């Protein structure tokens, strides 16, 4: 990786519009609608009184791929963390303007990897009000040792030592990545067996941000009375890949307004989202 080029990378401004179809397609890609008689899920996947999952902004406001342009192979970059703060309700239809910068690069040591942090400010395209602040951390495998770090590492959110207060199960489907990719993330890691094998996975894996969207729904369901406007922040670490078709169980600790959580792939008993932290409006 070219450290100086990455640190000084200039992102083009993102301008995007989304309609009801895009909002519904995103929710279906995440997996909502698997309980077709659940009126709460139907609010996100049908036109009647449509609501948007706030994490919709991860696909509508995404930046074009850029790490290969600073020398990073696609198979070496994985999503490490995602942090989002929601400043206002994300509408079911709208426009946005997004401005992004590389906010930090952390060298973990020779061959231990490099963290690249990108901060995005996403604004409502009509009112110019700030919709969301997002920080995405990419982990670049196999690199490191150039002896530079532009920012200190932030410690992960600690989970409470007591037993979790509630758990929520969410079944994924084997075709979920094929639906989710229609929202714009066409990375072959999520559908092409050869690319997945080259990256060290047994078969194509779920999009990390799809798993993040599932966690978003589970927090809205269990802690926000199904009202997405009450979710004010959502932070996670991507601890392990999810294989399409797995049952995901999110364990939740309520200390409102802060909610702690982690998500497991039940069949393998593997934590896939760790050190989760949400903030909900009381």
KAPEHU-V292124 format. One line per field, one symbol per residue. ss: DSSP state (H for helix, E for strand, - for the rest). phi: phi as a letter, one per 40 degrees, with the letter a starting at -180 (. if undefined). burial: 1 if it has 16 or more other ideal C-beta (glycine too) atoms within 10 Angstrom, else 0. Layout:
BEGIN
ss = ???
phi = ???
burial = ???
END
This chain:
BEGIN
ss = --HHHHH------EEEEE-HHHHHHHHHHH--------HHHHHHH--------HHHHHHH------HHHH---HHHEEEEEEEEEE-------EEEEEEEEEEEEEE------EEEEEEEEEEE-----EEEEEEEEEEE--------E----------------EEEEEE----HHHHHHHH----HHH--HHHHHH------E--HHHHHHHHHHHHHHHH----HHHEEEEEEEE----E---EEEEEEEEE--EEEEEEEE----EEEEEEEEEEE--
phi = .cdccccbdbccccbabbbccccccccccchchcbcbccccccbbbccfcbbcdcdccbcccccdbddcbgccdccbbccaabbbbcaccccbibabbbbaccibbcchdgchbbbbbbbbbbccccgcccabbbbbbbbcgchgcgbacaccccccccdcccccabbcaccbccdcccdccchccdcdbabdccccccgbcadbccdcccccccdccccccbbfgbccccbaababccacbcdhccbbccbbcbdccbbaabbccccfbcbbbfcabbbcc
burial = 101001101000010101000111111111110000000011111000011111111111110001100101001111111111011001110101110101111111000011111101111110000011011111111011000000000000101000010001010100011011101010111110001100100001111111111111111111110101011111111111111101011111110000111111100000011111111100
END
